[in-house]
């Protein structure tokens, strides 16, 4: 499973409008991958969570998967449209 698919799976199960979720992966540097997550403005609170706990949990899960399979560091940016 690719990192963008993993994040897409996690986020789509958190939001009320899963068809509005957009996940894009960018390979910035040699050992850094940036993943941009866009969700509906009404769902941003469900993805970020209270004090950012859900967003940090998503980042932790993805970073663990990346370090095991790809040996890369991952940055996850969450925004709404």
Secondary structure, 3 states (H helix, E strand, C coil): CCHHHHHHHHHHCCCCCHHHCEEEEEECCCCEEEEEEEECCCCHHHHHCHHHHHHHHHHHHHHHHHHHHCCCEEEEEEEEC
